Amino acid sequence: MNMGRILCLFVTVLLLLPATNIFGQQQDNKQGAYYTGKYRNLFAEAGYAQKDIDEKLKKAYSDLFEGPNRIYFEVEDSLAYVSDIKNKDARTEGLSYGLMVAVQFDKKEVFDKLWRWSKKYMQHQSGPREAYFAWSVNPETNRMNSVGSASDGELYFVTSLLFASNRWGNDTGIDYYAEARRILDAMWEKDGSERIHHIINVEHKQISFVPEGDGYNWTDPSYHVPAFMEVWADFANDGHEQFYRDCADTARVFLHRACHPETGLNYDYANFDGSKHDARWMPQAFRYDSWRVPMNITMDYIWFGKDKNWQEDYAGRFQGFLRSEGINDFADQYNPDGTKPEWILQAGGFRKLRHSLGLISTSATLSMVDDVDPEFDFVHKLWNAKLEPYEDGYFDPYYDGLLYLFSLMHLSGNYQAILPAEHQ
């Protein structure tokens, strides 16, 4: 047997081992910010004044939640929603992102209004989908456009509620912990009856694309947020702690498989082994969903640092590929090998490649990884970027804007794991 085949067999066996075996030697690492409470401010390290950093964050928040191009709308005195303006709907993605922003910035009133709207108009209160959320709602009529869930919505809802419980307690009008547990407990009751499943594929220990029908049997790489699974393990207290820790490690191994070995790019949709999952509605490539993957990997690196070696290599490959395309020119859709896709996914009525703020933002978060961006090129690029219409008039304050805000939060040290006072 030649050495090439031996190496291939070794790698195959390694990937089939339980994730905890692969990461077991790093489980005792307590140097991540989750344990130390110390979050880097990369903008400050790059030479920006703290008052200017604070002002940039304040403006980015104001643009999305208060300004003329805001995506946050208050209704009925005590409710509010986040709208995907270009698609004229409210999505679990946007509502749950809004909750995460609110709890990070300690804006309890905003959080509570968003949660009350989500519970009233998105969450199923009975039936086989009880406690799950309709992923799209028409905010004008408050009718569900689709009754099914997108699994990342529940992922962010639960994590945001646990953070809210840790930050504000549960006796100020909303029992955040009870609301999080209701979702989690309902998930564990879903057993495939009427084709409704757990959000996480229990056999594979990976988040599903949707918890219904065949969508339970494949995934979206951008839904893999191992840092959130670690939070569930520590604060859900629902008896499934080891399962969530296994899911975190399995997500890390999955990302090894899903990300291209040279460019770091990934397909929007994937099978549980990391291979491409073909969807009937579009050819697969690195597109809008995939922009979130580098930000999720960065978060796991900063908070837990359990997969540092691979994550550092990934960051170098990903930013290195974008540099090779031109740091001021890289496109927002690619095949994972770095070639341009023949089919372009449209957004807001435009079907074209562009140098998008969302990808500029999330690629800059990788600069938090040690030594990957020693000249702060991506940091400066994000600092100088603006949330404004493109030359052709296309403007997306919703997706571009939220990824921009999240990335500013990361690079300034303001996207943190929120722990109870006794854990700090």
C-alpha positions in Angstrom: 0.0 0.0 0.0 1.5 3.3 -1.0 1.9 6.2 1.5 -0.8 8.2 -0.2 -3.4 5.6 0.4 -2.2 5.1 4.0 -2.6 8.9 4.6 -6.1 8.9 3.1 -7.1 6.0 5.3 -5.7 7.7 8.4 -7.6 10.9 7.7 -10.8 9.0 7.0 -10.5 7.2 10.3 -9.8 10.4 12.1 -12.9 12.1 10.8 -15.0 9.2 11.8 -13.8 9.2 15.4 -16.2 10.8 17.9 -15.5 14.6 18.0 -14.7 14.4 21.7 -11.7 12.2 20.9 -10.3 14.7 18.4 -10.7 17.7 20.8 -10.2 15.8 24.0 -6.7 17.1 24.5 -7.9 20.7 24.3 -10.9 20.3 26.6 -9.0 21.6 29.6 -8.1 24.9 27.7 -9.6 27.7 29.9 -7.8 30.5 28.1 -10.8 31.6 25.9 -12.6 34.8 26.7 -15.6 32.8 28.0 -13.4 31.8 30.9 -11.2 34.8 31.4 -13.7 37.6 30.6 -11.1 39.3 28.6 -12.2 40.3 25.1 -9.7 41.9 22.6 -10.5 45.3 21.2 -8.8 44.9 17.8 -9.9 48.4 16.7 -7.9 49.8 19.6 -5.0 47.6 18.8 -5.1 48.9 15.3 -4.7 52.5 16.6 -8.3 53.8 16.8 -9.3 56.0 19.7 -11.8 54.5 22.1 -14.2 57.5 21.7 -14.2 56.9 18.0 -14.8 53.2 18.4 -17.7 53.9 20.8 -19.1 56.5 18.3 -18.9 54.0 15.4 -20.8 51.3 17.4 -23.4 53.9 18.5 -24.0 55.0 14.9 -24.2 51.5 13.5 -26.8 50.6 16.2 -28.7 53.8 15.6 -28.8 53.3 11.8 -30.5 49.9 12.2 -32.7 50.6 15.2 -33.5 54.3 15.2 -32.6 56.0 11.9 -34.5 56.7 8.7 -33.3 53.4 7.2 -34.0 51.4 10.3 -35.0 47.8 10.2 -36.6 47.9 13.8 -40.2 48.9 14.1 -42.3 49.3 17.3 -46.0 48.5 17.2 -48.9 48.1 19.6 -47.2 50.0 22.4 -45.1 47.1 23.8 -44.1 45.1 20.7 -41.5 45.4 18.0 -40.1 43.5 15.0 -37.1 43.5 12.7 -37.9 43.5 9.0 -36.0 42.2 6.0 -36.9 45.4 4.1 -36.1 44.1 0.6 -38.3 41.0 1.0 -41.0 42.8 3.0 -41.2 40.3 5.8 -40.1 39.6 9.3 -37.9 36.5 9.8 -36.8 34.5 12.7 -33.3 35.3 11.5 -33.8 39.0 12.0 -35.9 38.8 15.2 -33.4 36.5 16.9 -30.5 38.7 15.7 -32.2 41.7 17.0 -32.6 40.0 20.4 -28.9 39.2 20.4 -28.0 42.8 19.6 -30.3 44.0 22.3 -29.0 41.8 25.1 -25.4 42.5 24.1 -26.0 46.3 24.3 -28.0 45.9 27.5 -31.2 47.3 25.9 -33.8 45.4 27.9 -36.8 47.3 26.6 -35.9 46.6 23.0 -35.3 43.0 23.8 -38.6 42.6 25.6 -40.6 44.2 22.7 -38.9 42.0 20.1 -39.5 38.9 22.2 -43.2 39.7 22.8 -43.8 40.2 19.1 -41.9 37.0 18.3 -44.0 35.0 20.8 -47.3 36.5 19.7 -46.9 36.4 15.9 -44.2 33.8 15.2 -44.3 31.1 17.8 -46.7 28.2 17.5 -48.6 27.9 20.7 -50.1 24.5 20.0 -50.0 21.6 17.5 -47.1 19.5 16.3 -44.9 22.6 15.9 -45.7 23.9 19.4 -43.0 26.3 20.7 -41.3 26.4 17.3 -41.4 29.6 15.2 -42.7 30.3 11.7 -39.6 31.5 9.9 -41.4 34.2 7.8 -44.3 36.5 8.9 -45.9 39.4 7.1 -45.6 42.3 9.6 -48.4 44.2 7.9 -51.0 41.5 8.4 -49.2 39.5 11.1 -49.9 36.4 9.2 -47.4 33.6 8.8 -46.0 33.4 5.2 -44.6 30.0 6.1 -45.5 27.9 9.1 -42.2 26.0 9.1 -39.1 26.8 11.0 -35.5 27.6 9.9 -33.3 26.0 12.6 -30.9 28.9 13.0 -33.8 31.0 14.3 -34.4 28.7 17.2 -30.7 28.5 17.8 -30.4 32.3 18.3 -33.7 32.6 20.2 -32.6 30.1 22.8 -29.1 31.5 23.2 -30.4 35.1 23.4 -32.9 34.2 26.0 -30.3 32.4 28.1 -28.1 35.5 27.9 -31.0 37.7 28.9 -31.7 35.4 31.9 -28.0 35.7 32.9 -28.0 39.5 32.5 -31.4 40.6 33.8 -32.7 37.7 35.8 -36.2 36.3 35.4 -38.4 38.4 37.6 -38.6 41.6 35.7 -41.7 40.8 33.6 -40.4 38.0 31.4 -39.0 34.7 32.7 -36.3 34.4 30.0 -35.0 31.1 31.3 -38.5 29.6 31.2 -39.0 30.8 27.7 -35.7 29.3 26.6 -36.5 26.0 28.3 -40.0 25.9 26.7 -38.3 25.9 23.3 -35.7 23.3 24.3 -38.1 21.0 26.1 -40.4 21.1 23.1 -37.5 20.2 20.8 -36.8 17.1 22.8 -40.5 16.1 22.5 -40.4 16.2 18.7 -39.8 12.6 17.5 -40.6 12.9 13.8 -44.4 12.5 14.3 -46.2 14.4 11.6 -42.7 14.9 10.1 -41.7 17.4 12.8 -38.3 16.8 14.4 -35.8 18.2 16.9 -33.9 21.2 15.6 -30.7 19.2 15.9 -30.4 15.9 14.1 -30.1 13.7 17.1 -28.3 10.8 15.4 -25.7 13.1 13.7 -25.5 15.7 16.5 -25.7 18.5 13.9 -28.2 21.3 13.4 -30.7 20.6 10.7 -31.5 22.9 7.8 -35.2 22.7 8.9 -36.7 20.5 11.5 -39.3 19.1 9.1 -39.4 16.3 6.6 -36.2 15.7 4.6 -34.8 19.0 5.7 -33.9 17.3 9.0 -31.4 15.1 7.2 -29.0 17.8 5.9 -27.6 21.1 7.1 -26.4 24.7 6.5 -22.8 25.3 7.5 -23.6 28.8 8.6 -26.0 27.3 11.3 -23.0 25.6 13.0 -22.2 27.8 15.9 -20.3 25.7 18.4 -19.9 28.5 20.8 -23.7 28.6 21.3 -23.8 24.8 21.9 -21.3 25.3 24.7 -23.6 28.0 26.2 -26.5 25.6 26.1 -24.4 23.0 27.9 -23.6 25.4 30.7 -26.9 27.2 31.2 -29.9 25.3 29.7 -29.8 22.9 32.7 -32.2 20.5 30.9 -30.3 17.3 31.4 -28.7 17.2 27.9 -25.4 18.9 28.8 -23.2 16.3 27.3 -25.2 16.1 24.1 -24.8 19.8 23.6 -21.0 19.6 24.2 -20.8 16.8 21.7 -22.7 19.0 19.3 -20.2 21.7 19.7 -17.3 19.4 19.0 -19.1 17.8 16.1 -19.8 21.2 14.6 -16.0 21.9 14.7 -15.2 18.7 12.9 -18.0 19.3 10.4 -16.5 22.7 9.5 -13.1 21.0 8.9 -14.9 18.9 6.3 -17.2 21.6 4.8 -14.5 24.3 4.2 -12.4 24.0 1.1 -8.8 23.0 2.0 -7.2 25.8 -0.1 -9.7 28.8 0.0 -11.7 28.1 3.2 -14.9 28.7 1.2 -17.9 26.4 1.7 -21.2 25.6 0.0 -24.4 27.2 1.4 -25.9 23.8 2.0 -24.2 20.6 3.0 -24.7 17.0 3.9 -23.7 15.9 7.4 -20.4 14.7 6.1 -19.6 18.2 4.8 -20.2 17.4 1.1 -22.3 19.6 -1.1 -26.1 19.2 -0.7 -27.8 20.0 -4.0 -31.1 22.0 -3.5 -33.8 22.1 -6.1 -34.1 25.9 -6.0 -30.5 26.8 -6.7 -27.1 25.4 -7.7 -24.8 25.2 -4.7 -21.9 27.7 -4.1 -20.5 30.0 -1.5 -23.3 32.6 -1.3 -25.1 34.8 1.2 -25.6 32.2 4.0 -21.9 31.3 3.8 -20.8 34.8 4.7 -21.6 33.9 8.4 -19.2 31.0 8.6 -16.0 33.0 9.2 -17.8 35.1 11.9 -19.0 31.9 13.6 -15.6 30.4 13.6 -14.1 33.6 14.9 -16.6 33.6 17.8 -15.7 30.0 18.8 -12.0 30.9 18.6 -12.4 34.0 20.8 -14.7 32.4 23.4 -13.4 28.9 23.7 -10.2 28.3 21.7 -10.7 24.6 21.6 -9.8 24.2 17.9 -7.2 26.9 17.7 -4.8 25.2 15.3 -7.3 24.5 12.6 -9.1 27.8 13.1 -5.8 29.7 12.7 -5.1 27.8 9.5 -8.6 28.4 8.2 -8.4 32.2 8.9 -5.1 32.4 6.9 -6.6 30.5 4.0 -9.8 32.5 3.9 -8.4 35.9 4.2 -5.5 34.9 2.0 -7.9 33.9 -0.8 -9.8 37.2 -0.6 -6.4 39.1 -0.7 -5.5 37.2 -3.8 -8.8 38.4 -5.4 -8.0 41.9 -4.3 -8.9 43.2 -0.9 -11.0 46.0 -2.5 -12.4 43.8 -5.2 -13.4 40.3 -4.0 -16.8 39.2 -5.0 -19.6 37.9 -2.7 -20.3 34.6 -4.5 -17.8 31.9 -5.5 -17.5 28.2 -6.0 -15.6 26.8 -3.0 -12.5 26.3 -5.2 -12.4 30.1 -5.8 -13.8 30.2 -9.3 -16.8 32.3 -10.2 -20.2 30.6 -10.2 -22.1 30.4 -13.5 -25.4 31.0 -11.7 -25.7 34.1 -9.5 -28.2 34.2 -6.7 -30.3 37.4 -6.9 -31.0 39.7 -4.0 -33.5 42.6 -3.9 -34.2 42.3 -7.6 -30.5 42.5 -8.6 -28.7 39.4 -10.0 -25.0 40.4 -9.9 -21.8 39.9 -8.1 -20.8 42.8 -5.9 -18.2 43.7 -3.3 -20.7 43.3 -0.4 -20.5 44.9 3.0 -21.8 41.7 4.7 -18.8 39.6 3.5 -16.4 42.5 4.0 -17.6 42.6 7.6 -17.5 38.9 8.5 -14.1 38.3 6.8 -12.7 41.1 9.0 -13.7 39.3 12.1 -11.1 36.7 11.2 -8.5 39.3 12.0 -9.2 38.4 15.7 -7.4 35.2 15.0 -3.7 35.5 16.1 -1.3 36.7 13.5 -3.6 36.3 10.5 -3.8 40.1 9.7 -0.6 41.6 11.2 -1.1 44.9 9.2 -4.8 45.2 10.2 -5.7 45.4 6.5 -9.1 43.9 7.0 -9.6 45.8 10.2 -9.0 49.1 8.5 -11.2 48.0 5.6 -14.1 47.4 7.9 -13.5 50.6 9.8 -13.7 52.6 6.5 -16.7 50.7 5.2 -20.2 52.3 5.2 -23.7 51.1 5.4 -25.1 52.9 2.4 -26.6 52.3 -1.0 -24.3 50.8 -3.7 -23.7 52.7 -6.9 -26.6 50.9 -8.7 -29.1 51.8 -5.9 -29.1 48.4 -4.2 -29.3 48.8 -0.4 -29.6 46.1 2.3 -29.6 47.5 5.8 -31.1 44.2 7.0 -28.5 41.5 6.1 -25.6 43.7 5.2 -26.4 45.9 8.2 -26.7 43.2 10.8 -23.6 41.4 9.8 -21.8 44.8 9.8 -23.0 45.5 13.3 -22.1 42.1 14.6 -18.7 42.4 13.1 -18.1 45.8 14.7 -19.2 44.3 18.0 -16.7 41.5 17.6 -13.7 43.6 16.7 -14.4 46.1 19.5 -14.7 43.3 22.1 -18.5 44.0 22.5 -19.9 40.6 21.4 -19.5 38.6 24.5 -20.8 35.4 26.2 -23.0 36.9 28.9 -22.6 35.0 32.1 -24.4 35.3 35.5 -22.7 37.6 38.0 -21.4 34.6 40.0 -19.6 33.2 37.0 -17.8 36.4 36.2 
